[in-house]
Amino acid sequence: ITIVDDNQSAGMSSIASQFGGIAGMAGIQIPTTESSRNSPAYIDATIKSKKFFKHLVTFDGVLEGIFASSGYDLNKNQLFYDESLFDNSLDRWVRIPKGNFNAVPSYLEAHPIFLNNLFTQVDKKTGFIFISYDHHSPVFAQFLIELIYSELNNLSRSLEYSESQNAITFYQEIVSTT
């Protein structure tokens, strides 16, 4: 994974610097330099965060693949699950709830397993983030890495869009009161 900067952000940066003083008087801080969101360390921390993992397990097969997988048949391209946790033929969790745990494991239960099998490394010279996932199934590992990559892009785009809309609304309010 690598971070690509938009040339369009330079335009927003110059606008932010022009109105930064006005925003400061209103008690709003507008960043005028490159955001730390674009740093490899931030991306690495996001990938490992519980919030991002909670989002990942909303996709079909992710929670089962991480929490209940027990093996893989390369010839049949088939993932096996621990039958005491997940019944693949019925496509449902069969784990017996104990204490505060439900039949379906929470993302908080699965997150440590995810982290134990996830490997990320940031190359400080190039800014590249190398990511791999150790799993019984190479197909599932590839699916998970591609899902992480696409969801990082989607969430980043969504966050930038939301921030842009908030900035436009703020600037329109300033212009209307000036």
N, C-alpha and C positions, 0 to 999 in steps of 0.2 A: 504494500500500500504506500502511496506517496500523496502528498498534499499538493494540489494545483491551485495557484492563486489566480483569481480573475483580474483582468485589467480594469473591469468595471468597478472594482472596489476602490480604485484610486479616485474615481469621481465622487463616490460617497465619502471618501476620506477628506477630500477638499471641502465638500459641503459641511461635513461635521466640524472641520476646523474653523470654518466661517461662523457657524452658529454655536460653537462650543462655549463662548463667553456668555451668550444669552441663556443657553441651557444651564450653565453653571450658576447663574443668578437665580434660576428657577429651582435649583437643587438637584438637577439632573446631570449625570455625568455621561458624556458621549465620548467613546474611545476614538482617538485620532490616529493611533498607530495600529499596526497589525495585531489582531486579537490573539490571545493565547490559545484560542480554539483552533488555530491553525498550526499549533506546534505538535510535533510528533509525540511528545510526552502526554499531551492532552488527549490525543487520539488513542494512544495506548491505554491510558487510564479509563477512557470511555468504554473501550472494548471489554475491559475487565470489571466494569462497574455493575452493581446489582441492578440498577435502573435499566441499563442497556440489556442485560441478560433477561430481565423480566419481559422486555419487549420481544426478545428472540424466542422465548418459549411460547409465545402466542401463535407461532407458526406450527402447522401440522408436522408431527413426527419428531420435533426437536427435543421436547422433554423426555419422550420415551427413549429416543436414541441416546441421550446423555445419561439418564438415570437408570434405565432398566435393561440396556443392551448387555448381552453376555457372550456373544460370539458372532462369527460371520462365516458364511459358506461362499468361498470365492467362485466355485463352479456354478452355483445357482444364483449368485449375486443376491444372497438373502441374509438379512440381519436376524439374529436370534435374540430373544428377550428372556430374562429371568422370569420363569412362569409363576413364581410366587409374588411377583410385582405387577406384571403386565401380560394380559392374554392377547396375543397378536391375532388369533383367529376371530375373536370377538371385538377386537380393537377397543379394549377397555382396561382400566386399572383394576387389579384384583388384590392389591395389597391390603392386608388386614390393618385397620387403623389402630394405633397404639398411642396412648397418652394424648398429646397435643397434635399428633400427626394424623392427617386424613388419608383416605385410600389414594387420592391423587396427590403426589408430592408437590409441595410449594416450590416456587422458584428459589426461595431461600435455602431449601434442602439441597436442591440440585446445583446451586451456584458453586459450592466448594468442589464438586466433582468436575464441573466445567473448567474451573481455574486449574485444577490438578492436571488436566489434559491439554490445556491451552499453552502454547509457547509463543511469546512475542519478543522481538528484539528490535531496538531502534538503532539504526546506523547513524551515528552523530555526524559523520562527514556528509552523507548524501541526504539524510532526513527520511530515508526509506524505513518503513516498518515491515519487518518480516514476521509472518504469522503462520503457525501450523497448529494442527489439532491431532492429537494421538487418539485413535479410535479403532475398534475392531474392524470396522468397515471403512475402506478408503473412499467409497462412494459417499457415505455419510459425512466423513471428514471434509471432502470436497464441497458437498452441499452446505455444510455449516460455515466453511470459510467464505464461500460465495455469498451466503446469506448475510454474514457479518459485514462483508464489503458493501453489498447493495444497501443494507439498512443504515450503515454509517453515512453513505451518500444521501439517502432519502431523509434521514433525520437532520443532517447538516443543511440540506436544501430547505427543509421545512423551517428550521430555526432561523436561517438567514432571511427567508421570506417574511416570517413573522416580525423579525427585528426591523426589516426595511419598511414594512407597513406601519409599525409603531413610530419609526422615525418620520415618515411622511405625514402621519397624523399630527405628530408633535410640531413639525415645521409649518403645517397648515394652520394650526392653532396660533403659533407665534405670528405668522403673517397676518392673520385676521385680527389680532389684538394690537398690532403695531400701527 
